[in-house]
Amino acid sequence: MSFKERLLIALLSAIMMVAGGCADQRIYVHSGAGDNDLVSLLREEGFRPKVKSSPEAALKAAHEGSAVLLLGSRYPDTTQALSQEDLDLIHGKDLRVFAEFATFPGDTAVSGSGLKEISVERVVVTKELGDSLSPMALLTVNRGVYYEAESDDPLMVIARVAGFDEAVFGLEGTPSHPLVFRKDGNILVSTSKLSDFARLRLMPEKRWQSFWEYVLSDLTGRKVSFKSWPTMIAPAYSRTVSLPASARPEAIRKGIEWFFNGHFLVHPSWKESWLMKYMGDGLMPVGPELPEDAPDGDGSLGVLEGHCSAVYKDGHQAYRYWLRDDVQGESSMAFAIAGELLGNQEWKEISERLSDYSFKEFRDGPRNDPSSPSFGLLSWAYTHKWVYYGDDNARSILGTILAGKVLGTDKWEQKINEAIEANFRTTGRDGFRGPRLEEPGIQGNGWEYYHDRNYVNPHPHFESWLWACYLWQYAHTGEKKYLDLAEKGISTTMAAYPDSWSWTNGIQQERARMVLPLAWLYRVSPTEEHKAWIDRITSDIAVNQVECGAIREELGDPFKGMFGAERCNADYGANEAPLIFRNGDPVADMLYTSNFAIFALNEAACATSDPKIRKMADSLAEFLVRIQVRSEGYKSVDGAWFRAFNYRNWDYWASNADAGWGAQSTLTGWIQSWIITTLALMEKGTSYWDITR
C-alpha cells in the first residue's frame, strides 16, 4: 500500500470518528474531589475522561458535540446548581450531558430538609432503556437522598411498588417522583447520585450496568458495552469455579471472623452509648453500624443480632441493636465447634461466656423460681422477657447442648433439662404448643392448663424443633413421655401435609424445619413409615433444589400463609414478607430455609445413610460456601451470609418487602451460626446427634 493510500485511509478514519461524536473516546467530566466509580470504570474500559474542577470548566473544555458528565460532587448535602451560562454552553456547543443531582436556572439548589430520603421505595424503569431494561423493571438506590422534580415523561421514577424484579401492579394510583428524565432533548438529569454505584451498593448490579451502558451510548452516539463491572460486595466464589480443598474450612474461619469484623460481641465501652441507645423498647432497635475501631466484647455481655437490611446513602448498613436469647445459644454453638475444628481457644472461651450470659440474663425472675409455672423457660429478648417462643427456646437449647459437649462441660446440663421440661409442660396433649406464650397467661392459667389442652397447629416453623428437643431428651433419659408427645405432634403434622400446613414466609421453610425432627425420630424409632416421611419431605425439597445447590423459595396456599406476597403496592415494606413475589423467582433464603435445611439434611443423611439426601446436603453446602460475602470496602459484612441470594444473576437481589429482615439482612444466630456449625460438622464427617450422643 502506498503512502498516499495509507494517508487517505487515516484521514477517512479520523473523519468518521469525529462524525461519531467521540473521536478518541474522550468524555469531559466534573466529579469534584476524590474518586468516582463511573470515572474509574471509564478509564479501565479505555475511555479518556478529562476531569475538570467545575461544571463550567468541563463545559468550556468540551469539544462541540461531545459527551459531558456533570457528576454530583456535593451529594448528599446539596445539589449542584447549573447556571444560565452553563445551559448556554450546552446548547451552543450541542453537548450531550448527564447532569447528576443537579438543578437548573430558575430552580433553587436543594439541601437539608428539602432533600427526601428513600425508605421502602424502589427505582422503576418507565421507558425502554436499551435491550436489558424494559418498562416496570426494578432497581434500587437503597436509602439514598433525592430532590423532587417535575417531568412529564421520566425514564425512571422512585416509587413504592410491589414485586420481585418488576413492578407487578404498575404505577397507576401510586405516588412517584422522577429519578432520571430528559431535559431540552440533549440533557439527561438524575435527582440522586447514581455514578458511585459500587460504593453506594446500587442493586442489582447487572441492571445498573445496563443503565450506564444506555447513558454512555446516548451521550457518545455509539454502542457502549462494558467488559467489566466494579463491585465492593461479592460472593466468595463464582458459580462454576472449582472450589479448593480449603474452601469449607476457610468459610468457617471467615464466618467466625465476621463477628469481629462487625464488632457484634457487646463491649462494656459502648454498651450504653450504642446498644442501649438504639435498642430502646425493642420495637425498632435499628441504628448505624459501630465505628470501625470499636472494641470487641468477650461474650460475657452477649452478642447483637446483626444487620438490618437497610443500606444508608453512604453504602454502610444499619445494625439491629437487640439482645435475644436464641442468638446467644446459637452463637455459642458456632464459636465452640469452629474453635475446636480450627484450634482456636479464644473462640471456645467466647462460647462458654455466651452460654453463661444466656442463662444469667434470660433465666432471671420467675423463670428461675421453682414454684413458678414459667420456671425453666427462656425469655425471648432483653426487652421482652415475658414472651416465650417455643422455636426460639428450642434453638437456644440445641445451641447450648452442642457447646457444652464440644467444650467438655456439664455446667449447663441442669438448666438445659429444666428448659426442655418447661417447654414440654406447656405443650398440649396433642403435641403442639403454639407460636407464642406470655408470662401473664402462664401465671394466670398455670402450666397444667397448657399441658392438658387439646390444640393442633401443623406449623413446623413454630412447632417442629421443640419435637427435636424432646426426641433428643428421650434418647438421653429414656423417659418415654418425650417420645410419645413428639411422635404424636409429628404424626398429626405429616397427616396434614401439605394442604393443611400453615406457613410463615413460605412453604419451603416449613419443609426445611420439618426434616430435623423426622431425622431424629428415625434415630430412635427407625420404622418404614418414619423413613417414608423423611423421603416425602426431602423429595419435595429436592424438586426445588437447582443445579448450583440452591433451594428455591416457594409460596404455599395463600390462605394458609402468615406473610405472603404483597397484594398491592402499599403492602410493600409494611409487614414481614417473602423474598419472592411468585413461585419460580430464582431466590434462596438463608434466614428461613437454607440455614435450617443444611443442618437438618446433614442430620437426615447421617441418620439414614441415604445417598440422595447426602447429595442434597453436600450440594447445598457447596452453594453456601460459594455465596458467602466478600468485601474489603465494607468490613462489617465480610464473611457474612445475607438473607437473599439470586442464583440466576449470582447476586444478593430479591424483594426487600420484609420490614427490617429484607434481602441483605444478616443474623448472628439464625443464619450465621447454623451455617457455620453445619459446615464444621460436615468437615468433621459427623452429625450433631453423633457428637452429642
Protein Blocks (a to p, Z undefined) as FASTA:
>chain_A
ZZklmmmmmmmmmmmmmmnopanopacddebeaddfklmmmmmnopacdddfbfklmmmm
pcghiacddddfkbckbccdddfklmmmmmmnopacddehiacehiacdehjlpccdfkb
ccddfbdehjklcghiacdehjadcdddddfbbfbdcdddedjkbcfkljnhpacddfbd
ceehiaccdfbdfklmmlnopacfklmmmmmmmmmmmmnopacddfbdcdfbdcfbdfkl
ccdfklmmmmmmmmmmmmmmnopaccfklmmmmmmmmnmnomacccddddfklccdehjn
opafbjcfbdcfkopacddddddfklmmmmmmmmmmmmmmnopaklmmmmmmmmmmmmmm
mmgcjllgmkbmkgoiacfblklmmbccfklmmmmmmmmmmmmmmnopaklmmmmmmmmm
mmmmmpcfkopabjbdcfklmmmnopmlmmmpccddddfklmmmmmmmmmmmmmmnopak
lmmmmmmmmmmmmmmpmklpccfkbcklmmmmmmmmmmmmmmmmccfklmmmmmmmmmmm
mmmmcfkopacdddddfklpfblcdfbfklgopaccdfbfbehiacddfklmmmmmmmmm
mmmmmmnopaklmmmmmmmmmmmmmmpccdfklmmlgopacfbdcfklopabdcfkbghi
amkbccfklmmmmmmmmmmmmmnopafklmmZZ
